[in-house]
Amino acid sequence: MNQAVLVVDDEPDLLTLYELTLLREGHDVDTAASVEEAWARLTERVYALVICDLRLPDGNGLDLLRRLEAGKRRERVVVVTAYGSTENAVEALKAGAFDYLSKPVDLRQFRQLVNTALGQTPTAPQSAPQATSRLPPPVSPRALVGDAPAMAQVRERVDKVARSMAPVLVQGESGTGKELVARAIHAASPRAGQPFVAVNCGAIPENLIEAEFFGYRKGAFTGANEDRMGFFQAAQGGTLFLDEIGDLPLSMQPKLLRVIQERAVRPVGATAEVPTNVRIVSATHRDLATEVAEGRFRQDLYYRLNVIAITVPPLRERLTDLLALAQALLERIAHDAGVADAPMLTGDALARLTRHPFPGNVRELENLLHRAVAMAAGAEIDEADLGLPAHEPDALDEAAAAADAERASASGEPSADLPTDLARHLDEVERALLLQALHAHGFNRTAAGARMGLTLRQMRYRMARLGISDGDAG
């Protein structure tokens, strides 16, 4: 479809090259060689896309971008930056640019990006890596249930960031719904009709992770009996969601950084790179800034992933949404089970849920309701169906106890007997908690780890360090 594009560059040869390329694609093209000339064009006409060099004779391409943002113009902006100018590219994305290109511009990548920006993303490959399961369709931002102010901010942020290609880092505790936020971003973006591929970075063995991410060629290693594409190729034209990015091995981090910067992958065993066109959304329950400070996560990769951050609040900070969340979850559980009418919570059940601290957040709430639906005798779920302890300190009780302990410490009054060997005492406490979680989940390490916000790798490490084995299951 013929769409209007404005190209802004002070190098005549490049301006001509961009113009001819776009004309061949069937677009209506105008050109400008400065910020002021571009703004004059924009006052006369509305464009679908503006492609603007960062360095111009009378200013910076970001100046034009900010004018468009201030004027609430609908044009998408692609900024062209000097080779290796990572800081400028990140700054442009934060300022509202749809995407960026690095000089020297690859014309194939140029056409691909223009098609994406104009909503003409090519069809993605049909096949996918075996490790990627068939996924349900993306969700709308309206599916992010809740009217709490923190959730309203999340929805507002999703609506805003969906318009660009800027990498997004979704942060929050385990079980808060970070993947749901990633799906909402995808659904509200121009890529909504393209693949959404979710990858758990902590669940792939380190010796296979490069092949899984980038694909491989037949004969690249023992067992490579055919060509196979990786996650980046499977997500071509769409969104790649990197869950638990904080668990990505250090050895893999520079390779991921290069792919993000160069927008091309080299399959294992291949001699040439393959261009990629994916939007990166990552998520973690870790504090990545702390991980960087302690040398477990690369600072340059952190800055590339954390262009725009969205923090999903824990359930205890949005208890006003508890009823709406419970109703939405019960409707989904009933639908999956083929039940016509979803059961309802009694007042006592809702009050009991409100007192529960929910360390596992929305995921824990969903698990509780699954069990309650199975245990409920009729159309209502009572307090007894929830299976929660009769007496349990709620979040407010725990906060008050912590405040009392802090006051006692400040006044010099001992609040309890102090251990003589702190390290050993903490190990004993940690061992007891791990055993408690393991027994609660039938010694399923994955489930027990998820209950406490730990990956399977972290659980294995802690169990080995504390001498916990399957023999302790009895």
C-alpha positions in Angstrom: 0.0 0.0 0.0 1.3 3.5 -0.9 2.2 5.4 2.2 3.9 8.8 2.8 7.5 8.6 4.1 9.8 11.6 5.0 13.5 11.0 4.8 15.9 13.4 6.6 19.6 13.3 5.9 22.3 15.9 4.9 24.3 13.5 2.8 22.9 13.7 -0.8 24.1 10.3 -1.9 22.4 8.6 1.1 19.3 10.6 0.7 19.1 9.5 -3.0 19.7 5.9 -2.1 17.0 5.9 0.6 14.6 7.7 -1.8 15.1 5.3 -4.7 14.7 2.3 -2.4 11.4 3.5 -1.0 10.1 4.5 -4.4 10.8 1.0 -5.7 8.7 -0.3 -2.7 5.8 1.9 -3.9 5.9 4.6 -1.2 5.3 8.3 -1.6 8.6 9.9 -0.5 9.6 13.4 0.5 13.1 14.4 1.6 14.8 17.1 3.8 18.4 17.9 4.6 18.0 19.6 8.0 15.8 19.7 11.1 14.1 23.0 10.1 13.4 21.8 6.5 12.0 18.5 7.9 9.7 20.4 10.3 8.5 22.6 7.5 7.5 19.5 5.6 5.8 18.1 8.7 3.7 21.3 9.1 2.4 20.8 5.6 1.7 17.1 5.6 1.1 14.1 7.8 3.5 11.1 7.2 3.2 7.5 8.1 7.0 7.3 8.8 9.9 9.6 9.3 13.5 8.3 8.8 15.9 10.8 10.3 19.7 10.9 10.6 20.9 11.6 14.1 23.5 14.3 13.1 22.1 17.1 11.0 23.6 20.6 10.1 21.2 22.6 12.3 20.8 20.2 15.2 20.2 16.7 16.3 17.6 14.2 15.0 16.4 13.8 18.5 15.3 17.4 18.4 12.9 16.6 15.6 11.7 13.5 17.5 11.0 15.5 20.6 9.1 18.1 18.6 6.9 15.3 17.2 6.4 13.8 20.7 5.5 17.3 22.1 3.0 17.9 19.3 1.5 14.4 19.8 2.1 13.6 16.2 1.3 10.1 15.0 4.3 9.6 12.7 6.6 6.7 13.6 10.3 7.7 13.6 13.3 5.6 12.7 16.6 7.2 13.7 19.8 6.5 11.8 22.9 6.5 14.0 26.7 6.2 13.4 28.2 2.7 13.6 28.8 1.5 17.1 26.9 4.4 18.7 25.0 2.3 21.2 24.3 5.1 23.6 22.7 7.3 20.9 20.5 4.4 19.8 19.3 3.7 23.3 18.7 7.5 23.9 16.6 7.6 20.7 14.5 4.7 21.8 13.9 6.2 25.2 12.9 9.5 23.5 10.1 7.6 21.6 11.7 6.4 18.4 10.1 3.4 16.8 13.5 1.9 16.0 17.0 2.7 14.8 19.4 1.8 12.1 23.2 1.9 12.3 25.4 3.1 9.4 26.4 1.8 7.0 22.8 0.9 6.4 22.1 -2.6 5.0 19.3 -2.1 2.4 17.7 -5.4 3.1 17.5 -4.5 6.8 16.3 -1.1 5.8 13.4 -2.4 3.7 12.5 -4.9 6.4 12.4 -2.2 9.1 10.3 0.1 6.9 7.8 -2.7 6.2 7.5 -3.4 10.0 7.1 0.3 10.8 4.4 0.7 8.2 2.5 -2.4 9.4 3.6 -4.6 6.5 5.7 -7.2 8.4 6.5 -10.1 6.1 5.1 -13.5 7.1 7.2 -15.4 9.6 8.7 -18.8 8.9 6.2 -21.6 9.4 8.4 -24.1 11.3 9.8 -23.5 14.8 12.3 -25.1 17.2 11.1 -28.2 18.8 11.8 -26.7 22.2 9.2 -24.0 21.6 5.7 -25.3 22.4 2.5 -24.1 20.7 1.5 -21.0 22.5 -2.0 -19.5 23.2 -2.8 -16.3 21.3 -1.5 -13.0 22.8 -3.7 -11.1 25.2 -5.0 -7.6 25.1 -3.8 -5.0 27.6 -7.3 -5.0 28.9 -6.7 -8.6 30.1 -4.4 -7.2 32.8 -7.1 -7.4 35.5 -7.3 -4.9 38.3 -8.1 -1.2 39.0 -5.3 -0.7 41.6 -3.2 2.4 40.7 -0.1 0.2 40.2 -1.9 -1.9 37.6 -3.3 1.2 35.9 0.3 2.4 35.5 1.3 -1.0 34.0 -1.5 -0.8 31.4 -0.6 2.8 30.5 3.0 1.8 30.1 2.1 -1.2 27.9 0.0 1.0 25.6 2.9 3.4 25.2 5.8 1.0 24.7 3.8 -1.2 22.3 4.2 1.6 19.6 7.9 1.3 19.4 10.6 -1.4 18.8 12.5 -0.5 22.0 13.5 -3.5 24.2 11.4 -3.8 27.3 12.5 -5.3 30.7 9.6 -6.5 32.7 10.5 -6.8 36.4 8.6 -8.2 39.3 8.5 -11.1 41.8 7.8 -14.6 40.7 4.2 -15.3 39.9 3.2 -11.6 39.3 2.3 -12.1 35.7 5.3 -10.9 33.8 4.7 -13.0 30.7 1.1 -11.8 30.6 2.5 -8.2 30.4 4.8 -9.3 27.6 1.9 -10.8 25.7 -0.1 -7.6 26.1 2.8 -5.6 24.7 2.9 -7.9 21.7 -0.9 -7.8 21.2 -0.9 -4.0 21.2 2.0 -3.7 18.8 2.1 -3.7 15.0 3.5 -7.2 15.4 0.3 -8.6 16.9 -0.3 -10.9 13.9 3.2 -12.4 14.0 4.8 -15.0 16.3 5.2 -14.6 20.0 7.9 -16.9 21.2 8.5 -17.4 24.9 11.9 -18.8 26.1 12.8 -19.6 29.7 16.5 -18.8 29.8 17.1 -20.8 33.0 15.6 -24.0 31.7 18.0 -24.7 28.8 21.2 -26.6 29.4 24.2 -24.3 29.0 25.8 -26.6 26.4 22.7 -26.4 24.2 21.7 -22.7 24.7 23.5 -21.3 21.6 22.0 -23.8 19.3 18.6 -23.3 20.7 18.8 -19.5 20.4 20.5 -19.2 17.0 19.8 -22.6 15.3 22.3 -24.8 13.7 23.4 -26.4 10.4 23.4 -30.1 9.5 26.6 -31.7 10.7 27.6 -28.8 13.0 27.9 -31.3 15.9 27.1 -34.9 16.8 23.4 -35.4 16.5 22.8 -32.4 14.1 21.2 -34.5 11.4 19.4 -31.6 9.7 19.2 -27.8 9.6 17.2 -26.3 12.4 16.3 -22.7 13.1 16.5 -21.2 16.6 14.3 -19.0 18.7 15.3 -15.8 16.9 14.3 -17.3 13.5 11.0 -18.7 14.9 10.1 -15.2 16.2 10.9 -13.5 12.9 8.6 -10.5 12.4 7.2 -10.9 15.9 8.3 -10.8 19.6 10.9 -12.9 21.4 10.1 -13.1 25.1 13.2 -13.9 27.2 11.9 -15.0 30.6 14.3 -15.2 33.6 17.0 -13.4 31.6 18.9 -13.1 34.9 19.6 -16.8 34.6 21.3 -16.5 31.2 24.9 -17.9 31.5 27.7 -15.3 31.4 29.2 -17.1 28.4 26.0 -16.6 26.4 25.5 -12.9 27.3 28.0 -11.4 24.8 26.6 -13.5 22.0 23.0 -12.3 22.8 24.3 -8.7 22.9 25.9 -9.0 19.5 22.6 -10.3 18.0 20.6 -7.4 19.5 23.1 -4.9 18.2 23.7 -6.4 14.7 20.2 -7.8 14.2 21.6 -10.9 12.7 22.3 -14.4 14.0 24.9 -16.9 12.9 23.6 -20.5 13.3 26.0 -23.0 14.8 28.1 -24.4 11.9 27.1 -21.6 9.5 29.6 -19.3 7.9 27.2 -16.4 7.2 24.9 -14.4 9.4 21.1 -14.3 8.9 19.3 -11.0 9.4 16.6 -11.0 12.2 13.6 -8.8 12.7 12.4 -9.4 16.3 11.3 -7.3 19.2 12.9 -8.3 22.4 10.9 -8.3 25.7 12.7 -9.8 28.7 11.7 -10.5 32.2 13.3 -11.3 35.6 12.5 -11.5 39.3 16.1 -10.6 40.1 17.5 -7.2 40.7 19.7 -7.0 37.5 21.5 -3.8 38.7 22.7 -5.8 41.7 23.6 -8.7 39.4 25.7 -6.3 37.3 27.4 -4.9 40.4 28.4 -8.4 41.6 29.7 -9.5 38.1 27.0 -12.0 37.3 25.4 -10.0 34.5 27.1 -7.9 31.8 26.5 -4.2 32.1 26.3 -3.5 28.4 23.7 -6.2 27.9 21.7 -4.8 30.9 21.6 -1.3 29.3 20.5 -2.7 26.0 17.6 -4.8 27.5 16.6 -2.1 30.0 15.7 0.6 27.6 12.2 0.7 28.9 11.3 -0.9 32.3 7.9 -2.1 33.5 7.5 -3.2 37.1 4.6 -5.5 37.9 3.5 -5.1 41.5 3.2 -8.1 43.9 -0.3 -9.2 44.8 0.1 -8.0 48.4 0.4 -4.4 47.1 -2.9 -4.7 45.1 -5.2 -6.6 47.4 -8.1 -4.3 46.2 -7.9 -6.3 42.9 -8.2 -9.6 44.7 -11.9 -10.2 44.0 -11.6 -9.2 40.3 -8.6 -11.4 39.9 -10.3 -14.3 41.6 -13.4 -14.0 39.5 -11.4 -13.8 36.3 -9.3 -16.9 37.3 -12.4 -18.9 38.3 -14.0 -18.1 35.0 -11.0 -19.4 33.1 -10.7 -22.5 35.3 -14.3 -23.3 34.8 -14.0 -22.7 31.0 -11.0 -25.1 30.8 -12.9 -27.7 32.8 -16.0 -27.4 30.6 -18.1 -26.1 33.4 -20.9 -23.7 32.3 -21.0 -21.5 35.4 -17.9 -20.6 37.4 -18.2 -21.1 41.1 -18.3 -18.0 43.4 -16.3 -17.2 46.5 -18.3 -16.8 49.7 -17.6 -13.7 51.9 -15.6 -15.9 54.4 -13.5 -17.3 51.6 -12.7 -13.8 50.2 -11.9 -12.5 53.7 -9.5 -15.5 54.3 -7.8 -14.8 51.0 -7.3 -11.2 51.9 -5.5 -12.2 55.1 -3.1 -14.5 53.2 0.3 -12.9 52.4 0.6 -14.6 48.9 4.4 -15.0 48.7 3.7 -16.7 45.3 1.5 -13.8 44.1 -1.1 -14.4 41.3 0.3 -17.8 40.4 -0.3 -18.9 44.0 -3.8 -17.5 43.9 -4.5 -19.5 40.7 -3.2 -22.7 42.3 -5.3 -22.1 45.4 -8.4 -21.6 43.2 -7.7 -24.7 41.1 -7.6 -26.8 44.3 -10.7 -25.0 45.7 -12.8 -25.7 42.6 -11.9 -29.4 42.9 -12.8 -29.5 46.6 -15.9 -27.4 46.5 -19.2 -29.3 46.8 -21.5 -26.9 45.0 -21.6 -23.6 43.2 -19.8 -21.7 46.0 -16.3 -21.9 47.3 -16.1 -21.6 51.1 -13.1 -20.9 53.4 -12.6 -24.6 54.1 -12.2 -25.3 50.4 -9.2 -23.1 50.1 -7.1 -25.4 52.3 -5.3 -22.6 54.0 -4.1 -22.9 57.6 -6.7 -21.9 60.2 -4.3 -19.4 61.8 -1.8 -17.6 59.7 -0.2 -14.2 60.2 -1.2 -11.9 57.4 1.0 -9.4 55.7 0.0 -6.6 58.2 0.8 -8.8 61.2 4.2 -9.6 59.8 4.9 -5.9 59.1 3.9 -5.1 62.7 6.2 -7.8 64.1 9.1 -6.5 62.0 8.4 -3.0 63.3 8.4 -4.2 66.9 11.7 -6.0 66.4 13.2 -2.9 64.9 12.1 -0.8 67.8 13.4 -3.3 70.3 16.8 -3.3 68.5 16.9 0.5 68.5 16.2 0.6 72.2 18.9 -2.0 73.0 16.4 -4.6 74.2 17.1 -8.1 73.0 14.0 -9.4 71.0 15.2 -13.0 71.1 18.2 -15.2 71.9 21.0 -14.4 69.4 22.8 -17.3 67.7 26.5 -17.8 68.5 27.3 -19.0 65.0 25.2 -16.9 62.5 26.3 -18.7 59.3 25.4 -22.2 60.8 22.1 -20.8 62.1 21.1 -19.4 58.7 22.1 -22.7 57.0 19.8 -24.6 59.4 16.9 -22.2 58.8 17.4 -22.4 55.0 17.6 -26.2 55.2 14.4 -26.4 57.2 12.5 -24.1 54.7 13.7 -26.0 51.7 12.7 -29.3 53.3 9.3 -27.8 54.1 8.7 -26.7 50.6 10.0 -30.0 49.1 7.7 -32.0 51.3 4.7 -29.7 50.5 5.3 -30.5 46.8 6.0 -34.2 46.9 9.8 -33.5 46.6 9.3 -32.0 43.2 12.3 -29.6 43.1 10.9 -27.5 40.3 7.5 -26.8 42.0 9.2 -26.3 45.4 11.7 -23.8 43.9 8.9 -21.9 42.1 7.0 -21.6 45.4 10.0 -19.8 46.9 11.1 -17.9 43.8 14.0 -20.1 42.9 15.0 -21.7 39.6 15.6 -25.4 39.3 19.4 -24.7 39.0 19.3 -22.7 42.3 17.4 -25.4 44.0 19.9 -28.0 43.0 22.8 -25.8 44.2 21.2 -25.2 47.6 20.2 -28.8 48.1 23.8 -29.9 47.3 25.3 -27.3 49.6 23.0 -28.1 52.5 23.2 -31.9 52.0 19.5 -32.4 51.1 18.9 -35.5 48.9 15.9 -37.6 47.7 16.5 -39.8 50.7 15.1 -37.0 52.9 11.7 -37.4 51.2 10.7 -40.0 53.7 
